[in-house]
């Protein structure tokens, strides 16, 4: 049975890694999310095969209540579907740092964010396996 938790070790918090993500990482757009990733060596990366972070820009959503609601929806969608990501990466030689940024102009319901999350996970796995 897959683990539906989002542990502390799975969170991407390193500023150095996040800045590398935006400078050197690959990206894809699955509306309303823009997902960037970068491979990490297994020796340097932590125990988790994927470290994940998310962001909702203050410029598009000036009210903290709206940003927090969107972050909660994105985190929940990832938490429930990350097992697909882990299963697809079981034989990968790298660990990955992934960041999702909400780029939509309006606040979408959870179901749309969940569908986008499933879609980017599938596309990410196809890209990584090539």
Helices and strands as residue ranges (DSSP letters): G 8-10, H 15-24, E 26-30, E 33-40, E 50-56, H 64-88, E 95-102, H 110-129
